[in-house]
């Protein structure tokens, strides 16, 4: 949408995919970029509204250098300049759900009165499975060999959150207050569950109607993006992780095909262990109250998460 910022009309997103992390948002992104009436930038997660005009190292003490974060407004605006006039604009940063308070404040400060026109999309996953998938992703990316039970310990989280918010394995799965904040501020919100992705064609039909774009569009949906796991071969894993096809100027469908090919190779080089019954029960108890409050809020039966 066109938003007036500092007496200048600027293209900004019509919708945001806000999370949750490790809940299928990359798969959804791969689907959405194929629609000719939807523009999403090649940089999937700019995370601008989590940091806006503040260097990440100033926001999070000890935050490691991360050049993928867009924190300057002028750089954020440039992401959407290639959008055509007949396209709606979207952006997906999974941290927006977790940083809901500061993100919503930043959105309001940029969009002004138009913020209520912004459409919000979220996918929520069983918080125990989400945390385990995030843990396995960190192992894939080179985290030391801590056990899942160790990283879920509040003491471990409090120590490591000073380096990166991504280590808040519990906080990222406490959805109730996060979702409640968006439902309170935005009239147009869609909430899906990770399980709904089994019928992704139905989700896309519903989403295209929500976004007011053509529904009868051929979309490649056989996608399982961004796999997590423990590397069998660290050297090959590192090489594949550096292969980012979305920085290249290819048609969207070809980018998706190449990215899926890379992710399929990654998957074959990863081991995915199971959570023990004892550990799972312990973790469920951490999230139990939040899950029960969430199911009342979004009117979805979440008993299978318990």
LOSEDREN-638213 format. One record per residue (C-alpha): residue number from 1; residue in one letter; x, y, z. Coordinates in nm, 3 decimals, decimal comma, always signed. Each point is the difference from the previous one (the first is absolute). Example, Ala and Ser with C-alpha at 12.3 -4.5 7.8 and 13.67 -1.06 7.14 Angstrom:
<recs>
+------+------+---------+---------+---------+
| resi | resn |      c1 |      c2 |      c3 |
+------+------+---------+---------+---------+
|    1 |    a |  +1,230 |  -0,450 |  +0,780 |
|    2 |    s |  +0,137 |  +0,344 |  -0,066 |
+------+------+---------+---------+---------+
</recs>
This chain:
<recs>
+------+------+---------+---------+---------+
| resi | resn |      c1 |      c2 |      c3 |
+------+------+---------+---------+---------+
|    1 |    x |  +0,000 |  +0,000 |  +0,000 |
|    2 |    x |  +0,105 |  +0,361 |  -0,044 |
|    3 |    x |  +0,077 |  +0,165 |  +0,332 |
|    4 |    x |  +0,085 |  +0,366 |  +0,056 |
|    5 |    x |  +0,328 |  +0,017 |  +0,195 |
|    6 |    x |  +0,174 |  +0,334 |  +0,048 |
|    7 |    x |  -0,225 |  +0,157 |  -0,267 |
|    8 |    x |  +0,097 |  -0,266 |  -0,252 |
|    9 |    x |  -0,210 |  -0,287 |  -0,141 |
|   10 |    x |  +0,182 |  -0,330 |  +0,058 |
|   11 |    x |  -0,081 |  -0,362 |  -0,091 |
|   12 |    x |  -0,027 |  -0,214 |  +0,312 |
|   13 |    x |  -0,142 |  -0,350 |  +0,068 |
|   14 |    x |  -0,372 |  -0,068 |  -0,024 |
|   15 |    x |  +0,048 |  -0,311 |  +0,214 |
|   16 |    x |  +0,250 |  -0,152 |  +0,241 |
|   17 |    x |  +0,070 |  -0,366 |  +0,078 |
|   18 |    x |  +0,097 |  +0,041 |  +0,366 |
|   19 |    x |  +0,093 |  -0,357 |  +0,103 |
|   20 |    x |  +0,031 |  -0,216 |  +0,193 |
|   21 |    x |  +0,360 |  -0,108 |  -0,057 |
|   22 |    x |  +0,040 |  -0,360 |  -0,126 |
|   23 |    x |  -0,371 |  -0,027 |  -0,075 |
|   24 |    x |  -0,005 |  -0,021 |  -0,379 |
|   25 |    x |  +0,031 |  +0,368 |  -0,092 |
|   26 |    x |  +0,281 |  -0,066 |  -0,251 |
|   27 |    x |  -0,220 |  -0,254 |  -0,179 |
|   28 |    x |  -0,279 |  +0,258 |  -0,008 |
|   29 |    x |  +0,244 |  +0,261 |  -0,133 |
|   30 |    x |  +0,105 |  -0,234 |  -0,283 |
|   31 |    x |  -0,368 |  -0,034 |  -0,095 |
|   32 |    x |  -0,092 |  +0,366 |  +0,023 |
|   33 |    x |  +0,287 |  +0,130 |  -0,216 |
|   34 |    x |  -0,129 |  -0,211 |  -0,287 |
|   35 |    x |  -0,322 |  +0,202 |  -0,024 |
|   36 |    x |  +0,035 |  +0,269 |  -0,271 |
|   37 |    x |  -0,207 |  +0,248 |  +0,200 |
|   38 |    x |  +0,215 |  -0,033 |  +0,313 |
|   39 |    x |  +0,343 |  +0,154 |  +0,050 |
|   40 |    x |  +0,226 |  -0,111 |  +0,284 |
|   41 |    x |  +0,365 |  +0,107 |  +0,015 |
|   42 |    x |  +0,282 |  -0,243 |  -0,065 |
|   43 |    x |  +0,115 |  +0,055 |  +0,358 |
|   44 |    x |  -0,264 |  -0,210 |  +0,178 |
|   45 |    x |  +0,057 |  +0,130 |  +0,353 |
|   46 |    x |  +0,113 |  +0,363 |  +0,012 |
|   47 |    x |  -0,122 |  +0,028 |  +0,364 |
|   48 |    x |  -0,022 |  +0,378 |  -0,034 |
|   49 |    x |  -0,286 |  +0,061 |  +0,244 |
|   50 |    x |  +0,184 |  -0,193 |  +0,273 |
|   51 |    x |  +0,297 |  +0,239 |  -0,016 |
|   52 |    x |  -0,109 |  +0,315 |  -0,189 |
|   53 |    x |  +0,276 |  +0,263 |  -0,011 |
|   54 |    x |  +0,195 |  -0,176 |  +0,276 |
|   55 |    x |  +0,304 |  -0,212 |  -0,073 |
|   56 |    x |  -0,066 |  -0,358 |  +0,123 |
|   57 |    x |  +0,302 |  +0,015 |  +0,227 |
|   58 |    x |  -0,156 |  +0,298 |  +0,176 |
|   59 |    x |  -0,336 |  -0,177 |  +0,046 |
|   60 |    x |  +0,136 |  -0,331 |  +0,122 |
|   61 |    x |  +0,321 |  +0,022 |  +0,209 |
|   62 |    x |  +0,259 |  -0,237 |  -0,141 |
|   63 |    x |  -0,205 |  -0,065 |  -0,315 |
|   64 |    x |  +0,221 |  -0,164 |  -0,260 |
|   65 |    x |  +0,057 |  +0,189 |  -0,324 |
|   66 |    x |  -0,284 |  -0,085 |  -0,237 |
|   67 |    x |  +0,012 |  +0,178 |  -0,334 |
|   68 |    x |  -0,333 |  -0,150 |  -0,109 |
|   69 |    x |  -0,192 |  +0,233 |  +0,233 |
|   70 |    x |  -0,139 |  +0,312 |  -0,166 |
|   71 |    x |  -0,019 |  +0,270 |  +0,268 |
|   72 |    x |  +0,024 |  +0,322 |  -0,201 |
|   73 |    x |  -0,329 |  +0,130 |  -0,141 |
|   74 |    x |  +0,150 |  +0,099 |  -0,336 |
|   75 |    x |  +0,135 |  -0,354 |  -0,047 |
|   76 |    x |  -0,339 |  -0,148 |  +0,092 |
|   77 |    x |  -0,180 |  +0,217 |  -0,255 |
|   78 |    x |  +0,241 |  -0,109 |  -0,275 |
|   79 |    x |  -0,113 |  -0,362 |  +0,046 |
|   80 |    x |  -0,342 |  +0,085 |  -0,146 |
|   81 |    x |  +0,099 |  +0,234 |  -0,283 |
|   82 |    x |  -0,008 |  -0,285 |  -0,262 |
|   83 |    x |  -0,369 |  -0,071 |  +0,075 |
|   84 |    x |  -0,231 |  +0,063 |  -0,296 |
|   85 |    x |  -0,303 |  +0,225 |  +0,028 |
|   86 |    x |  -0,237 |  -0,298 |  -0,038 |
|   87 |    x |  +0,165 |  -0,195 |  +0,284 |
|   88 |    x |  -0,069 |  -0,001 |  +0,370 |
|   89 |    x |  +0,306 |  -0,002 |  +0,221 |
|   90 |    x |  +0,082 |  -0,246 |  +0,275 |
|   91 |    x |  +0,283 |  -0,060 |  +0,243 |
|   92 |    x |  +0,071 |  -0,287 |  +0,239 |
|   93 |    x |  +0,211 |  +0,028 |  +0,315 |
|   94 |    x |  -0,073 |  -0,267 |  +0,261 |
|   95 |    x |  +0,145 |  +0,213 |  +0,280 |
|   96 |    x |  -0,295 |  +0,241 |  -0,025 |
|   97 |    x |  -0,217 |  -0,234 |  +0,206 |
|   98 |    x |  +0,261 |  -0,033 |  +0,273 |
|   99 |    x |  +0,082 |  +0,375 |  +0,006 |
|  100 |    x |  -0,370 |  +0,089 |  -0,021 |
|  101 |    x |  +0,008 |  +0,306 |  +0,229 |
|  102 |    x |  +0,282 |  +0,187 |  -0,169 |
|  103 |    x |  -0,102 |  -0,123 |  -0,347 |
|  104 |    x |  -0,357 |  +0,130 |  +0,031 |
|  105 |    x |  +0,125 |  +0,336 |  +0,132 |
|  106 |    x |  +0,240 |  +0,032 |  -0,292 |
|  107 |    x |  -0,271 |  -0,093 |  -0,252 |
|  108 |    x |  -0,228 |  +0,270 |  +0,141 |
|  109 |    x |  +0,276 |  +0,261 |  -0,012 |
|  110 |    x |  +0,067 |  -0,069 |  -0,369 |
|  111 |    x |  -0,350 |  -0,071 |  -0,132 |
|  112 |    x |  -0,186 |  +0,259 |  +0,206 |
|  113 |    x |  -0,377 |  -0,029 |  -0,039 |
|  114 |    x |  +0,045 |  -0,255 |  -0,280 |
|  115 |    x |  +0,139 |  -0,266 |  +0,235 |
|  116 |    x |  -0,345 |  -0,154 |  +0,043 |
|  117 |    x |  -0,004 |  -0,080 |  -0,375 |
|  118 |    x |  +0,302 |  -0,227 |  +0,043 |
|  119 |    x |  -0,089 |  -0,370 |  -0,017 |
|  120 |    x |  +0,167 |  -0,240 |  +0,241 |
|  121 |    x |  +0,068 |  -0,371 |  -0,059 |
|  122 |    x |  +0,133 |  -0,246 |  +0,260 |
|  123 |    x |  +0,062 |  -0,375 |  +0,013 |
|  124 |    x |  +0,022 |  -0,156 |  +0,346 |
|  125 |    x |  +0,164 |  -0,332 |  +0,079 |
|  126 |    x |  -0,010 |  -0,224 |  +0,308 |
|  127 |    x |  +0,250 |  +0,198 |  +0,213 |
|  128 |    x |  +0,195 |  -0,310 |  +0,105 |
|  129 |    x |  +0,047 |  -0,115 |  -0,360 |
|  130 |    x |  +0,074 |  +0,358 |  -0,105 |
|  131 |    x |  +0,271 |  +0,033 |  +0,267 |
|  132 |    x |  +0,151 |  -0,337 |  -0,095 |
|  133 |    x |  +0,008 |  +0,098 |  -0,368 |
|  134 |    x |  +0,167 |  +0,329 |  +0,090 |
|  135 |    x |  +0,254 |  -0,188 |  +0,212 |
|  136 |    x |  +0,076 |  -0,235 |  -0,292 |
|  137 |    x |  +0,036 |  +0,297 |  -0,234 |
|  138 |    x |  +0,255 |  +0,152 |  +0,236 |
|  139 |    x |  +0,183 |  -0,333 |  +0,005 |
|  140 |    x |  -0,003 |  +0,004 |  -0,381 |
|  141 |    x |  +0,143 |  +0,351 |  +0,005 |
|  142 |    x |  +0,285 |  -0,105 |  +0,230 |
|  143 |    x |  -0,119 |  +0,038 |  +0,360 |
|  144 |    x |  +0,199 |  -0,202 |  +0,255 |
|  145 |    x |  -0,128 |  -0,345 |  +0,098 |
|  146 |    x |  -0,238 |  +0,096 |  +0,278 |
|  147 |    x |  -0,298 |  -0,230 |  +0,052 |
|  148 |    x |  -0,355 |  +0,123 |  -0,064 |
|  149 |    x |  -0,075 |  -0,024 |  +0,371 |
|  150 |    x |  +0,303 |  +0,218 |  +0,075 |
|  151 |    x |  -0,100 |  +0,277 |  -0,243 |
|  152 |    x |  -0,356 |  +0,004 |  +0,140 |
|  153 |    x |  +0,138 |  +0,075 |  +0,347 |
|  154 |    x |  -0,092 |  +0,362 |  +0,093 |
|  155 |    x |  +0,354 |  +0,054 |  +0,131 |
|  156 |    x |  +0,146 |  -0,097 |  -0,340 |
|  157 |    x |  -0,250 |  +0,227 |  -0,177 |
|  158 |    x |  +0,069 |  +0,299 |  +0,225 |
|  159 |    x |  +0,374 |  -0,039 |  -0,059 |
|  160 |    x |  -0,019 |  -0,037 |  -0,378 |
|  161 |    x |  -0,281 |  +0,245 |  -0,078 |
|  162 |    x |  +0,259 |  +0,274 |  +0,046 |
|  163 |    x |  +0,166 |  -0,129 |  -0,318 |
|  164 |    x |  -0,313 |  -0,051 |  -0,209 |
|  165 |    x |  -0,375 |  +0,001 |  +0,058 |
|  166 |    x |  -0,016 |  -0,327 |  -0,193 |
|  167 |    x |  +0,111 |  -0,191 |  +0,309 |
|  168 |    x |  -0,323 |  +0,083 |  +0,183 |
|  169 |    x |  -0,143 |  -0,345 |  -0,076 |
|  170 |    x |  -0,280 |  +0,050 |  +0,254 |
|  171 |    x |  -0,090 |  +0,363 |  -0,073 |
|  172 |    x |  -0,045 |  -0,059 |  -0,373 |
|  173 |    x |  -0,269 |  -0,257 |  +0,078 |
|  174 |    x |  -0,200 |  +0,204 |  +0,251 |
|  175 |    x |  -0,253 |  +0,104 |  -0,262 |
|  176 |    x |  -0,296 |  +0,121 |  +0,206 |
|  177 |    x |  +0,110 |  +0,357 |  +0,077 |
|  178 |    x |  +0,172 |  +0,031 |  -0,337 |
|  179 |    x |  -0,310 |  -0,093 |  -0,201 |
|  180 |    x |  -0,228 |  +0,195 |  +0,234 |
|  181 |    x |  +0,198 |  +0,319 |  -0,066 |
|  182 |    x |  -0,043 |  -0,031 |  -0,378 |
|  183 |    x |  -0,369 |  -0,089 |  +0,026 |
|  184 |    x |  -0,054 |  +0,308 |  +0,216 |
|  185 |    x |  +0,175 |  +0,243 |  -0,236 |
|  186 |    x |  -0,074 |  -0,135 |  -0,349 |
|  187 |    x |  -0,347 |  -0,068 |  -0,145 |
|  188 |    x |  +0,133 |  -0,234 |  -0,271 |
|  189 |    x |  +0,181 |  -0,300 |  +0,152 |
|  190 |    x |  +0,025 |  -0,361 |  -0,124 |
|  191 |    x |  +0,120 |  -0,269 |  +0,240 |
|  192 |    x |  +0,089 |  -0,347 |  -0,130 |
|  193 |    x |  +0,145 |  -0,306 |  +0,170 |
|  194 |    x |  +0,304 |  -0,189 |  -0,123 |
|  195 |    x |  -0,226 |  -0,303 |  -0,046 |
|  196 |    x |  -0,208 |  +0,198 |  -0,251 |
|  197 |    x |  +0,295 |  -0,007 |  -0,242 |
|  198 |    x |  -0,090 |  -0,361 |  -0,080 |
|  199 |    x |  -0,278 |  +0,157 |  -0,207 |
|  200 |    x |  +0,206 |  +0,291 |  -0,130 |
|  201 |    x |  -0,215 |  +0,044 |  -0,311 |
|  202 |    x |  -0,295 |  +0,077 |  +0,227 |
|  203 |    x |  +0,213 |  +0,247 |  +0,197 |
|  204 |    x |  +0,110 |  +0,175 |  -0,318 |
|  205 |    x |  -0,357 |  +0,026 |  -0,128 |
|  206 |    x |  -0,103 |  +0,155 |  +0,332 |
|  207 |    x |  +0,304 |  +0,230 |  +0,003 |
|  208 |    x |  -0,045 |  +0,120 |  -0,357 |
|  209 |    x |  -0,357 |  +0,094 |  +0,087 |
|  210 |    x |  +0,125 |  +0,174 |  +0,316 |
|  211 |    x |  +0,259 |  +0,192 |  -0,204 |
|  212 |    x |  -0,251 |  +0,074 |  -0,277 |
|  213 |    x |  +0,205 |  -0,151 |  -0,284 |
|  214 |    x |  -0,090 |  -0,246 |  -0,275 |
|  215 |    x |  -0,066 |  -0,347 |  +0,142 |
|  216 |    x |  +0,031 |  -0,211 |  -0,315 |
|  217 |    x |  +0,377 |  +0,016 |  -0,030 |
|  218 |    x |  +0,228 |  -0,300 |  -0,046 |
|  219 |    x |  +0,230 |  -0,027 |  +0,303 |
|  220 |    x |  +0,263 |  -0,265 |  +0,070 |
|  221 |    x |  -0,090 |  -0,123 |  +0,348 |
|  222 |    x |  +0,213 |  -0,315 |  +0,038 |
|  223 |    x |  +0,244 |  +0,187 |  +0,223 |
|  224 |    x |  +0,169 |  -0,085 |  +0,330 |
|  225 |    x |  +0,227 |  +0,293 |  +0,065 |
|  226 |    x |  +0,281 |  +0,081 |  +0,243 |
|  227 |    x |  +0,064 |  -0,346 |  +0,155 |
|  228 |    x |  +0,143 |  -0,039 |  +0,350 |
|  229 |    x |  +0,222 |  -0,276 |  +0,133 |
|  230 |    x |  +0,341 |  -0,109 |  +0,121 |
|  231 |    x |  +0,259 |  -0,002 |  -0,282 |
|  232 |    x |  +0,146 |  -0,327 |  -0,121 |
|  233 |    x |  +0,262 |  +0,189 |  -0,202 |
|  234 |    x |  +0,083 |  +0,352 |  +0,124 |
|  235 |    x |  +0,201 |  +0,101 |  -0,310 |
|  236 |    x |  -0,278 |  -0,085 |  -0,247 |
|  237 |    x |  -0,261 |  +0,158 |  +0,225 |
|  238 |    x |  +0,198 |  +0,327 |  +0,012 |
|  239 |    x |  +0,033 |  +0,007 |  -0,378 |
|  240 |    x |  -0,372 |  -0,055 |  -0,055 |
|  241 |    x |  -0,098 |  +0,257 |  +0,261 |
|  242 |    x |  +0,188 |  +0,266 |  -0,195 |
|  243 |    x |  -0,202 |  -0,071 |  -0,315 |
|  244 |    x |  -0,273 |  +0,266 |  +0,005 |
|  245 |    x |  -0,193 |  +0,012 |  -0,326 |
|  246 |    x |  -0,223 |  +0,289 |  +0,101 |
|  247 |    x |  +0,283 |  +0,248 |  -0,045 |
|  248 |    x |  +0,015 |  -0,096 |  -0,368 |
|  249 |    x |  -0,215 |  +0,153 |  -0,272 |
|  250 |    x |  -0,206 |  -0,303 |  -0,102 |
|  251 |    x |  -0,376 |  -0,038 |  -0,053 |
|  252 |    x |  -0,172 |  -0,091 |  +0,330 |
|  253 |    x |  -0,091 |  -0,355 |  -0,103 |
|  254 |    x |  +0,362 |  -0,075 |  -0,095 |
|  255 |    x |  +0,123 |  +0,146 |  +0,330 |
|  256 |    x |  -0,243 |  -0,222 |  +0,188 |
|  257 |    x |  +0,110 |  -0,305 |  -0,200 |
|  258 |    x |  +0,368 |  +0,065 |  +0,071 |
|  259 |    x |  -0,062 |  +0,076 |  +0,368 |
|  260 |    x |  -0,203 |  -0,320 |  +0,040 |
|  261 |    x |  +0,277 |  -0,199 |  -0,168 |
|  262 |    x |  +0,252 |  +0,145 |  +0,246 |
|  263 |    x |  -0,228 |  -0,070 |  +0,298 |
|  264 |    x |  -0,054 |  -0,361 |  -0,116 |
|  265 |    x |  +0,378 |  -0,047 |  -0,007 |
|  266 |    x |  +0,029 |  +0,158 |  +0,345 |
|  267 |    x |  -0,266 |  -0,234 |  +0,134 |
|  268 |    x |  +0,199 |  -0,307 |  -0,112 |
|  269 |    x |  +0,304 |  +0,129 |  +0,189 |
|  270 |    x |  -0,186 |  +0,052 |  +0,327 |
|  271 |    x |  -0,099 |  -0,232 |  +0,282 |
|  272 |    x |  -0,323 |  +0,084 |  +0,180 |
|  273 |    x |  -0,020 |  -0,163 |  +0,343 |
|  274 |    x |  -0,321 |  -0,032 |  +0,200 |
|  275 |    x |  -0,087 |  +0,170 |  +0,329 |
|  276 |    x |  -0,016 |  -0,252 |  +0,283 |
|  277 |    x |  -0,341 |  -0,051 |  +0,165 |
|  278 |    x |  +0,136 |  +0,122 |  +0,335 |
|  279 |    x |  +0,145 |  +0,321 |  -0,144 |
|  280 |    x |  -0,313 |  +0,067 |  -0,209 |
|  281 |    x |  -0,224 |  -0,028 |  +0,307 |
|  282 |    x |  +0,226 |  +0,240 |  +0,188 |
|  283 |    x |  -0,010 |  +0,250 |  -0,288 |
|  284 |    x |  -0,379 |  -0,027 |  -0,044 |
|  285 |    x |  -0,043 |  +0,104 |  +0,363 |
|  286 |    x |  +0,199 |  +0,318 |  -0,070 |
|  287 |    x |  -0,245 |  +0,103 |  -0,273 |
|  288 |    x |  -0,324 |  -0,153 |  +0,133 |
|  289 |    x |  -0,162 |  +0,316 |  +0,140 |
|  290 |    x |  +0,092 |  +0,209 |  -0,303 |
|  291 |    x |  -0,143 |  -0,263 |  -0,238 |
|  292 |    x |  -0,330 |  -0,013 |  +0,190 |
|  293 |    x |  -0,031 |  +0,380 |  -0,011 |
|  294 |    x |  +0,094 |  +0,007 |  -0,368 |
|  295 |    x |  -0,265 |  -0,249 |  -0,107 |
|  296 |    x |  -0,268 |  +0,217 |  +0,160 |
|  297 |    x |  +0,141 |  +0,307 |  -0,173 |
|  298 |    x |  +0,013 |  -0,141 |  -0,353 |
|  299 |    x |  -0,294 |  -0,242 |  +0,035 |
|  300 |    x |  +0,201 |  -0,305 |  -0,110 |
|  301 |    x |  +0,022 |  -0,332 |  +0,183 |
|  302 |    x |  +0,364 |  -0,039 |  +0,107 |
|  303 |    x |  -0,044 |  -0,307 |  +0,223 |
|  304 |    x |  +0,225 |  -0,200 |  -0,236 |
|  305 |    x |  +0,287 |  +0,232 |  +0,095 |
|  306 |    x |  -0,040 |  -0,122 |  +0,358 |
+------+------+---------+---------+---------+
</recs>
